[in-house]
Amino acid sequence: MFANPNEDEIRHLLRTVKTVAVVGFSPQPDRPSHRVALALRLAGYRVIPVRPGLDEGLGEKAYASVRDLPEVPDVVDVFRAPDAVDAIVDECIARGVTRLWLQDGVINEAAAERARAAGLTVVMDRCMLRDQGLLA
């Protein structure tokens, strides 16, 4: 059964990462993915929007998928339906991503375990922005 890293490990992850690829980023300011991405940017992270058909978000060039990113982000933060996570995990493994964060409600235990078996640190069903409070 999947278990998230403990709070000390999550705190370390949040202190270590600099670039966050937000898969499922929305250009709509009222959407959770937009609000979280904006808050992360304001907290000092570089946020790279990932959404097919989007050219730009929050002042950064947007990309259609993780495989299209010009660099490997420090963490991939996922705002997608659980059934989309398998393909995202495949892309993360292929690109050499080392950290995967599945936001609140994004629960796919099989994909999370597969990512972990491939060496990724995985956080599932937690909000990266809310967990920023652990840094205080």
C-alpha positions in Angstrom: 0.0 0.0 0.0 1.3 3.4 -0.9 2.4 5.8 1.8 3.5 9.4 1.4 6.9 10.5 2.6 6.9 11.8 6.2 6.6 15.5 6.9 10.4 15.9 7.3 10.9 14.4 3.9 8.2 16.6 2.4 9.7 19.7 4.1 13.1 18.8 2.6 11.6 18.3 -0.9 9.9 21.7 -0.7 13.2 23.4 0.4 15.2 21.7 -2.3 13.2 22.2 -5.4 13.5 25.3 -7.6 11.5 24.4 -10.7 8.0 23.1 -10.7 6.3 21.8 -13.9 2.6 22.1 -13.4 0.8 19.5 -15.5 -2.8 20.5 -16.0 -2.1 24.2 -15.5 -5.2 26.3 -16.3 -5.0 29.8 -17.7 -8.2 30.5 -15.8 -7.4 32.4 -12.6 -10.2 30.8 -10.7 -9.0 27.3 -11.2 -7.0 25.5 -8.4 -4.0 24.7 -10.8 -3.7 28.4 -11.7 -4.0 29.6 -8.1 -1.5 27.1 -6.8 1.0 27.7 -9.6 0.8 31.5 -9.1 1.3 31.1 -5.3 4.3 28.8 -5.9 5.8 31.4 -8.3 5.2 34.1 -5.7 6.9 31.9 -3.1 10.1 31.9 -5.3 9.7 28.7 -7.4 10.0 28.8 -11.2 6.7 27.4 -12.5 6.6 25.8 -16.0 3.0 25.4 -17.2 2.3 22.1 -19.0 -1.0 22.0 -21.0 -1.6 21.1 -24.7 -2.6 24.1 -26.8 -1.4 26.7 -24.4 1.5 29.0 -25.5 2.2 30.8 -22.2 1.2 30.9 -18.5 2.3 33.2 -15.7 5.0 34.7 -17.9 6.6 31.3 -18.8 6.4 29.4 -22.1 4.0 26.5 -21.8 4.6 23.0 -23.1 2.2 20.3 -24.2 3.7 17.5 -22.1 6.5 16.6 -19.8 8.4 15.1 -22.7 8.4 18.5 -24.5 10.1 20.3 -21.6 13.5 21.7 -22.6 14.9 20.8 -19.1 14.1 18.3 -16.4 12.1 20.1 -13.6 12.9 19.5 -10.0 9.3 18.3 -9.5 6.3 17.6 -11.6 3.1 18.7 -9.9 0.0 17.1 -11.4 -3.5 18.6 -11.6 -5.1 15.9 -13.8 -7.6 13.1 -13.4 -6.2 10.0 -11.8 -6.6 8.0 -15.1 -4.2 10.4 -16.8 -1.4 9.7 -14.3 -0.1 6.5 -15.9 1.0 8.3 -19.0 2.5 11.2 -17.0 4.5 8.7 -14.9 5.8 7.2 -18.2 6.9 10.6 -19.4 8.5 11.4 -16.0 10.5 8.1 -16.0 11.6 8.6 -19.6 12.7 12.2 -18.9 14.6 11.4 -15.6 12.3 13.3 -13.3 13.1 12.5 -9.7 10.1 14.0 -7.9 6.4 13.6 -8.6 3.6 15.4 -6.7 0.0 14.4 -7.2 -2.3 17.1 -5.9 -5.4 16.7 -3.7 -7.8 14.1 -5.2 -5.2 12.8 -7.8 -5.0 9.3 -6.5 -3.5 6.5 -8.6 -1.7 4.1 -6.3 -0.5 1.7 -9.0 1.1 4.6 -11.0 2.6 6.1 -7.8 4.1 2.7 -6.9 5.4 2.3 -10.4 7.0 5.8 -10.2 8.5 5.0 -6.8 9.9 1.7 -8.1 11.6 3.6 -10.9 13.3 5.8 -8.3 11.0 8.8 -8.1 10.0 10.4 -4.8 6.2 10.5 -4.9 3.7 12.6 -2.9 0.1 11.8 -3.6 -3.2 13.4 -2.6 -1.6 16.5 -1.0 -1.5 20.1 -2.0 2.0 21.5 -2.6 0.9 25.0 -1.7 -0.8 23.9 1.6 2.3 21.9 2.5 4.4 25.1 2.1 3.1 25.8 5.6 5.4 23.0 6.8 8.3 25.4 6.0 7.2 28.0 8.6 
